[in-house]
Amino acid sequence: MKSKTTNNYLIAEKLAAENSNSQKPLAGFSKLSKIEKIDYLIKNHFHGSSEMKKTLLSFWAQNPEDQNLMDEFSENTITNFHFPLGVCPNVLINNQLYMVPMVIEESSVVAACAKAAKFWFDRGGFKTRIIGTEKIGQVHFIWQGDTQKLQNFFDSKKEHFVRELAPLMEKMVERGGGLKNLELRDLTTKEPGYFQLWATFQTCDAMGANFINTILETLAKLLKEGLMVEDSLTDSEREVQIVMSILSNYTPECRVVAEVECAIEELNEAGLGMEASEFAEKFARAVRISKIDINRATTHNKGIFNGIDAVVLATGNDFRAIEACGHTWASRDGQYRGLTDVSLEGGRFKFSLDIPLAVGTVGGLTGLHPMAKFSLDLLGRPSAEKLMEVLAVIGLAQNFAALKSLTTSGIQKGHMKMHLMNILKHLEANETEVLKAKEHFENNLISYSGVREFLSSLRKYQ
């Protein structure tokens, strides 16, 4: 009897034969082991390169249990993709000091956040407040009939629905969460027959996606079953099409505000290159431009998410949901705008960020990924609300640092200085060349071509 591994290798050989020089869909790939997947890829996409296989294997975790855990986070995994985990010190939030973990491949982001954190530490730190923590779920359905009949049906069955959902919510309710409100929304003017069951939830320290979706799917089933036997409806009115039941990643009622404040003259620090009042006005104008021009707004907000995403990744949360929600919030009045605000009234500089952030500190990757657990431990095992505050502060710090650079020395001076080492690595500079390049570019503009030319000039005489 042939072993499973032998059979899998035969599958891999068959796949290679069937798919060589063809555009046919690849079938059976998921049945292969991880090594067999790698072998297939190496043979068919990398000309059998042993070096490429060696590279892929080198990124596996040394501990097999750790690697198995990583494999389970996704599908068709072949190896791990590493990003650096850095820390931002001196982050003072509501008089509590944090060392903030950040996962990002751009060193200038961590450096900029750290510089901004130290600047505001000396001026009382960051202040935050939670606006709300409610999340939204929707059952989207199509129903044809007298709208008032549907509303009457919903009103009569609402309490029944909530009672039926109670067993599913028991543990969440014990923690202070659960379904908070349920209403019927008529959207037939936008799409024929289109209605929603609109539900709001509290999920405490959990992100709550699975909890919310389970409640919504059960609610959809209760709606369908209830309509089928409702005496006040005609036969056609008992028919309903459940389109989908899903949480919304737009969470405008799950929001946090972060802010900093100081006297304008306190901005007059070394290296500003101008009077504090001039800097403050220029800074405020840059923020106003982000409210006017969507091209600038996009880059302005990207900088904010440079900071937020780095902490979201470090803590095992969903940066795609955070980004989608934030960009929708930035467009809430019909035009995409910058997310931060500034005020210069009464001789005071006030800079703030008001943003929706739905995160969790229990469940999902937060309790499984070793580095996510480390990051949350480093933050002192925060509640979801505390993590919201940290995220908003880091987003604000990053935006302050970026706008300060843009309105004074320019973004390239600091950014490219941090990027110099990456360029030198690309150009395979040795230790002596690195030291000379650092010295040379301390007072010279850094660019890829400039660094390449400098190294070429050094190597001429070697």
Summary of the structure (lengths in Angstrom):
residues: 462
radius of gyration: 27.7
end to end distance: 64.4
largest distance: 95.0
contacts: 1416
relative contact order: 0.11
helix: 53%
strand: 18%
